[in-house]
Amino acid sequence: MLALYHNDMSVCAQKVRMTLAEKRLPWENHHLDLRAGDQQKSEYLKLNPNAVVPTLVDDGEVIIESTVICEYLDDAYPEPALRPKHHAARARMRLWTKQLDETIHAATSTLSNGIAFRHQKLIWGKERLEEFHRNMPNPARREQSWENITKGVESRYFIDAAKRFDKLLSDMEAALAQSKWLAGDEFSLADTSYAPYITRLDHLQLQFLWDRRPHIPQWYDRLRERRSYGEAFDAWPNQAYYQLMKEKGLEARDRVKAIVSAE
Ligand SMILES: N[C@@H](CCC(=O)N[C@@H](CS)C(=O)NCC(=O)O)C(=O)O
């Protein structure tokens, strides 16, 4: 039996849940409360020393890192295949997931924390906030999180994060003008991987980023029509998070607009 350690609103967990749903794989639910610090508890660190979700356990085998988990699932449970058959399309798929791991995920953390989630953490007070960050094992991640939470849209990471998304959406628009899905005509792990990140921009009220990029909302609509999207996203709602992202996203929208139109 597969077991997934995850969180309802985590983008990395949404990506793995969508991959599991595409393959119609049942899994045992271990939901972590990231605001309560479940990811930093010693029992969980034995599974995932990075103190992050998701973690997959398959028959005793522990797999971490969402991109690795998705590829593992496609190896271990090959049907339906989520990596394109043709080598060039498979390389395109990997280029999408590679840049996601290298830059897009960090940019998302900056936008999400800088705009909205910081407000859930600032109310903890200084002592608890410091302790939470002391327990983050990755120093670069710790520093970035601290900056985003304490400075918000004035964080030194914010401008680059907004620009990175603008560039991403321009690349996505170009790809989707050529083919139905990101890596080509086959639905792939590139699509399951980006579904959470575009959903996050939507929740943060940043839809203006695709105002002049018509293929992106069409792709997003096609994604949301899939059964797997319902199982990965809609089945794990968090109204408090939606509300916070909407309210704070509307407040931050002009700042993001000003950054991306400053070129
Ligand atoms: N590279 C990791 C990133 C995982 C990650 O950043 N997870 C976030 C949720 S999307 C998390 O657990 N955050 C909790 C924390 O930073 O304390 C992966 O792809 O699995």
The ligand as an SDF file (V2000), in Angstrom:
LIG
                    3D

 20 19  0  0  0  0  0  0  0  0999 V2000
   11.9660   20.1870   -3.3240 N   0  0  0  0  0  0  0  0  0  0  0  0
   10.9470   19.7480   -2.4020 C   0  0  0  0  0  0  0  0  0  0  0  0
   10.2500   20.9600   -1.8330 C   0  0  0  0  0  0  0  0  0  0  0  0
    9.2030   20.5830   -0.8120 C   0  0  0  0  0  0  0  0  0  0  0  0
    8.5670   21.8020   -0.1620 C   0  0  0  0  0  0  0  0  0  0  0  0
    9.0530   22.9300   -0.2860 O   0  0  0  0  0  0  0  0  0  0  0  0
    7.4720   21.5580    0.5770 N   0  0  0  0  0  0  0  0  0  0  0  0
    6.7940   22.6340    1.2620 C   0  0  0  0  0  0  0  0  0  0  0  0
    5.3190   22.6370    0.8900 C   0  0  0  0  0  0  0  0  0  0  0  0
    5.1080   22.8900   -0.8710 S   0  0  0  0  0  0  0  0  0  0  0  0
    6.8980   22.4090    2.7660 C   0  0  0  0  0  0  0  0  0  0  0  0
    6.8520   21.3020    3.2340 O   0  0  0  0  0  0  0  0  0  0  0  0
    7.0320   23.5150    3.5350 N   0  0  0  0  0  0  0  0  0  0  0  0
    7.1020   23.4500    4.9480 C   0  0  0  0  0  0  0  0  0  0  0  0
    8.2390   24.2320    5.5140 C   0  0  0  0  0  0  0  0  0  0  0  0
    9.0210   24.8090    4.7370 O   0  0  0  0  0  0  0  0  0  0  0  0
    8.3670   24.2770    6.7430 O   0  0  0  0  0  0  0  0  0  0  0  0
    9.9600   18.8300   -3.1480 C   0  0  0  0  0  0  0  0  0  0  0  0
    9.7510   19.0510   -4.3440 O   0  0  0  0  0  0  0  0  0  0  0  0
    9.4370   17.8740   -2.5460 O   0  0  0  0  0  0  0  0  0  0  0  0
  1  2  1  0
  2  3  1  0
  2 18  1  0
  3  4  1  0
  4  5  1  0
  5  6  2  0
  5  7  1  0
  7  8  1  0
  8  9  1  0
  8 11  1  0
  9 10  1  0
 11 12  2  0
 11 13  1  0
 13 14  1  0
 14 15  1  0
 15 16  2  0
 15 17  1  0
 18 19  2  0
 18 20  1  0
M  END
$$$$
